[in-house]
Amino acid sequence: MKRIYIYLALCSILAASCTGFLKEESRTEIEKSTFLQDASEAETVLLGAYRSLIEEGTYALNLSIMFSMGTDISQVEGSTTENWRITPTNAFPATQSEVQESWQALYEGIYRANDFIERCAAKIEDWTPEDRNKGVIYIAEARALRALYYFELVRRWGNIPLMTSTAQSEMHPSTFVQAAPEDVYAFIEEDLLYAVETLPFAKDDTYRKDNSYRISKGAAMGLLTKVYATWAGYPVQDHSKWEAAAKMAQKLIYSGKHDLLPDYQTLWKNTCNGIWDPTESLIEVSFYSPTTGGGNADPCGRIGKWNGVKTTSVAGVRGRCAANMKVVHSFVIDWRQYPEDGRRDLSVANYQYKDDYILLARGSSDTDASAKANDEDQSKRQKEKQNYTPAKWDIVKYVNESNNLINDDKSNVNWYILRYSDVLLLYAEALNEWKGGPTADAYAAINKVRARGYAGNGGYELSGLDQEGFREAVRQERAFELAFEGHRRLDLVRWGIYYETIQETDAKLNSWWESDGVYNYVVAKHTVKGKHELLPIPQRELDLCREFTQNPNW
């Protein structure tokens, strides 16, 4: 049952300071000094730190969808930078509201985690032995959440302040300074190592009566693996972290506590229906609205609405899906070179739902066999192919009646932050980079992911590659396995090829395009090398925090 995110922490966050590092004021009459008298009360407050995951500034919209478009696999619909399109086309300024919104939401989460850690540590010695054991687990959860929020900040903004206590948040903004990214990563590492040592694996958890969507040992290990791989890449480029990434991933893999689900499609049935299965899901955001219609206070997101299959509304049955995320067609063309890979047709929708029937795009199949006899010319078909959308969060196909939210803009569909397949691919990548070429374990990891994707079809096994060939294979495999799940842009940045990939994709589309007019790939016009690898420090923060410096070229 998805309950975590419908709790409001008794100690709510109010925007009492002018910066993103918020000072807390209680919305209740309960004095925090007299709260947290036992583990039950502590757990209630801890869930407030989890709640930061479901804000629009985090995974309800911005981090999952808005900031993940503008790559070689996904783009925003349309051919302009008007309105909300300005952000995914890289045409936005440092004053953009989404930039400020996400910065603030992440620091709110950090404040909540800091506050919980401090107050729980001050009270825990007065609890019963059983409650103390639970309290230690809760503190480890809070530290892992704090690490996740800092990871999102440092890999997206680069130069950020490191707020390690609530007292720092109450200082005057003019005293805030930006920490070196290496120092932020070291702080994240410390938090996650504590979580790895303290938390139980999800399947072994006897402490929490319900650990659904809660951070576990496996989640902390997988996240730390991803942190090390990012630390090793652009812009910090500490290549010694490849070894650390490989060793941490190996501990998780060899533990035998997690695995791939046998069927790739089950992942999307699960996440569309709120089915918690920690076998492969390491970190997942649960969205659940207790009221149809989804008020502002309801923890529901935009998953499947902005990044799903285009759908018209049917009164009393379903809401409209705008499908604002489109699939870059050169990505589809590349994927068609691997017809045995069953993930393509589960990941890319060449159809839409119109009224009470499914509308296929003309000329949508590999052979165009599904095209009508009187189909229009190639130029028309090309224009339609630019309207392909992600299919993983197909609400009409997957969402059961019990999880359906009839709304034109919001849904109860969950969001995967980290899956076990991601860790397997990071393990393969880290071994290749650390050892100077692929090892037997590296091949085993990537081939395990590919075998599931090919669903019994042959041709999935890789072998005989040198370091560069294996590197490219991993990069392609990450695009196929994790398509549209929010990883691609961040991957391209850490590999140091974001700008180059945008330009190469633009050239591919230009070569493919034969129609009149202009193909839609607006992001290529606005992406600047050395600028768009990072988000800008919000202008509001620069105005208030006099010691801050802006990221390059903003």
Secondary structure, 3 states (H helix, E strand, C coil): CCCHHHCCCCCCCCCCCCCCCCCCCCCCCCCHHHCCCCHHHHHHHHHHHHHHHHCCCCCCCHHHHHCCCCCCCEEECCCCCCHHHHCCCCCCCCCCHHHHHHHHHHHHHHHHHHHHHHHHHHHHHHCCHHHHHHHHHHHHHHHHHHHHHHHHHHHHHCCECCCCCHHHHCCCHHHCCCECHHHHHHHHHHHHHHHHHHCCCHHHCCCCCCCCCCCCHHHHHHHHHHHHHHHHCCCCCCCCHHHHHHHHHHHHHHHCCCCCCCCHHHHHHHHHHCCCCCCCEEEEECCCCCCCCCCCCCCCECCCCCCCCCECCECCCECCECCCEEECHHHHHHHCCCCCCCHHHHHEECEEEECCEEEECCCCCCCCCCCCCCCCCHHHHHHHHCCCEECCCCHHHHCCHHHCCCCCCCECCCEEEEEHHHHHHHHHHHHHHHHCCCCHHHHHHHHHHHHHHHCCCCCCCCCCCCHHHHHHHHHHHHHHHCCCCCCHHHHHHHCCCHHHHHHHHHHHHHHHCCCCCCCCCCHHHHCCCCCCCCCCCCHHHHHHCCCCCCCCCC
